[in-house]
Amino acid sequence: MLLRIILFAILNFGALGIGSIFTSKGVDSSWYEQLIKAPWTPPGWFFGVAWTTIMICFTIYMAYAWSAVANRKNLLILFGIQWVLNVGWNPVFFHFQQFELGLVVISLLTILIGIFFFNYWSDVKHKSWLVMPYLLWLCVATSLNAYIVLYN
């Protein structure tokens, strides 16, 4: 179990690291500062706290799911798609400044995390609640992205 936790931690926090390359440059840019953002946009420091918590929980969830789910191939495919969408949103939104495509990416990621929660509930049981911080945050993040699409 410890080895699986370490492996998924490397993958999950690696995704955050790659994404932060685009996010850190984008958040500090005058382009981002000039955007009309949702009134419920949290302060910048909150994003780091939220994503760290989310990835700790998702890492533990994936380690348990790996041992509980019969069809690991499908689990791994969904995890891979999740990883690509998670990493991919940052350059789409911040580097290429494509709000609408960013909304599509984050919406797909939100749906996919919902699939993890509901599809694997029978296998992972109460440990599925470890996915809930991810799902809740993505709902907020999707609303933030949608607001930017609507008002910019």
C-alpha positions as CSV (number, residue, x, y, z in Angstrom):
1,M,0.0,0.0,0.0
2,L,2.8,2.4,0.8
3,L,4.4,1.9,-2.6
4,R,1.1,2.6,-4.3
5,I,0.7,5.8,-2.2
6,I,4.2,6.9,-3.2
7,L,3.6,6.2,-6.9
8,F,0.3,8.0,-7.0
9,A,1.7,10.9,-5.0
10,I,4.5,11.3,-7.6
11,L,2.0,11.2,-10.4
12,N,-0.5,13.6,-8.8
13,F,2.0,16.1,-7.5
14,G,3.9,15.8,-10.7
15,A,0.8,17.0,-12.5
16,L,0.5,19.9,-10.1
17,G,4.1,20.8,-10.7
18,I,3.7,20.7,-14.5
19,G,0.6,22.8,-14.3
20,S,2.2,25.3,-12.0
21,I,4.7,26.2,-14.7
22,F,1.8,27.7,-16.6
23,T,-0.2,28.9,-13.7
24,S,2.5,30.9,-11.9
25,K,3.3,32.9,-15.0
26,G,-0.3,33.4,-15.9
27,V,-1.5,34.5,-12.5
28,D,1.2,37.2,-12.2
29,S,0.5,38.5,-15.7
30,S,-1.3,41.8,-16.4
31,W,-3.6,39.8,-18.7
32,Y,-5.0,37.8,-15.8
33,E,-5.1,40.8,-13.5
34,Q,-7.3,42.6,-16.0
35,L,-9.8,39.8,-16.3
36,I,-13.2,40.3,-14.8
37,K,-13.3,37.5,-12.2
38,A,-16.1,36.0,-10.2
39,P,-16.8,37.8,-6.9
40,W,-16.3,34.4,-5.2
41,T,-12.8,33.9,-6.6
42,P,-10.6,32.9,-3.6
43,P,-7.3,34.6,-2.8
44,G,-4.3,33.2,-4.6
45,W,-2.8,31.4,-1.6
46,F,-6.0,29.3,-1.4
47,F,-5.4,27.5,-4.7
48,G,-2.2,25.9,-3.4
49,V,-3.8,24.8,-0.2
50,A,-6.8,23.4,-2.0
51,W,-4.8,21.5,-4.6
52,T,-2.4,20.1,-2.0
53,T,-5.3,18.8,0.0
54,I,-7.1,17.5,-3.1
55,M,-4.0,15.6,-4.3
56,I,-3.3,14.0,-0.9
57,C,-6.9,12.7,-0.8
58,F,-6.9,11.6,-4.4
59,T,-3.5,9.8,-3.9
60,I,-4.9,7.8,-1.0
61,Y,-8.1,7.1,-2.9
62,M,-6.2,5.8,-5.9
63,A,-4.0,3.6,-3.8
64,Y,-7.1,2.0,-2.3
65,A,-8.9,1.8,-5.6
66,W,-6.0,0.1,-7.2
67,S,-6.3,-2.8,-4.7
68,A,-10.2,-2.8,-4.7
69,V,-11.1,-2.4,-8.3
70,A,-11.3,-5.6,-10.4
71,N,-10.7,-3.9,-13.8
72,R,-7.5,-2.0,-13.2
73,K,-7.0,-1.3,-16.9
74,N,-10.2,0.9,-16.9
75,L,-9.2,2.6,-13.7
76,L,-5.7,3.4,-15.1
77,I,-7.3,4.7,-18.3
78,L,-9.6,7.0,-16.4
79,F,-6.7,8.1,-14.2
80,G,-4.6,8.9,-17.3
81,I,-7.4,10.9,-18.8
82,Q,-7.8,12.7,-15.5
83,W,-4.1,13.4,-15.4
84,V,-4.0,14.9,-18.9
85,L,-7.1,17.0,-18.4
86,N,-5.8,18.3,-15.0
87,V,-2.4,19.2,-16.5
88,G,-3.9,20.4,-19.8
89,W,-6.2,23.0,-18.3
90,N,-3.3,25.2,-17.2
91,P,-1.7,25.9,-20.5
92,V,-5.1,26.1,-22.3
93,F,-6.3,28.8,-19.9
94,F,-3.2,30.7,-18.9
95,H,-0.7,30.2,-21.8
96,F,-3.1,30.1,-24.8
97,Q,-5.7,32.2,-23.0
98,Q,-8.5,30.1,-24.4
99,F,-11.3,30.6,-21.8
100,E,-13.9,28.6,-23.7
101,L,-11.7,25.6,-24.4
102,G,-10.5,25.8,-20.7
103,L,-14.2,25.6,-19.7
104,V,-14.6,22.5,-21.9
105,V,-11.5,20.9,-20.3
106,I,-12.4,21.7,-16.7
107,S,-16.0,20.5,-17.3
108,L,-14.8,17.2,-18.7
109,L,-12.5,16.9,-15.7
110,T,-15.4,17.5,-13.3
111,I,-17.5,14.9,-15.0
112,L,-14.6,12.4,-14.9
113,I,-14.0,12.9,-11.2
114,G,-17.7,12.4,-10.7
115,I,-17.4,9.1,-12.5
116,F,-14.6,8.1,-10.1
117,F,-16.9,8.9,-7.2
118,F,-20.0,7.1,-8.4
119,N,-18.6,4.4,-10.6
120,Y,-16.2,2.9,-8.1
121,W,-18.3,3.4,-5.0
122,S,-19.3,-0.3,-4.8
123,D,-15.6,-1.2,-4.9
124,V,-14.0,1.5,-2.7
125,K,-17.0,2.1,-0.5
126,H,-16.6,4.9,2.1
127,K,-13.1,5.7,0.8
128,S,-14.8,7.2,-2.2
129,W,-15.4,10.3,0.0
130,L,-11.7,11.0,-0.5
131,V,-12.7,12.1,-4.1
132,M,-15.2,14.6,-2.8
133,P,-12.7,17.5,-2.2
134,Y,-11.6,17.2,-5.8
135,L,-15.2,17.1,-7.1
136,L,-16.3,20.1,-5.0
137,W,-13.3,22.1,-5.9
138,L,-13.8,21.4,-9.6
139,C,-17.4,22.6,-9.3
140,V,-16.1,25.9,-7.9
141,A,-13.2,26.1,-10.4
142,T,-15.6,25.4,-13.3
143,S,-17.9,28.2,-12.1
144,L,-14.9,30.5,-12.0
145,N,-13.9,29.6,-15.5
146,A,-17.5,30.0,-16.7
147,Y,-17.7,33.4,-15.1
148,I,-14.6,34.5,-17.0
149,V,-16.1,33.2,-20.3
150,L,-19.3,35.1,-19.7
151,Y,-17.9,38.4,-18.6
152,N,-14.7,38.8,-20.7
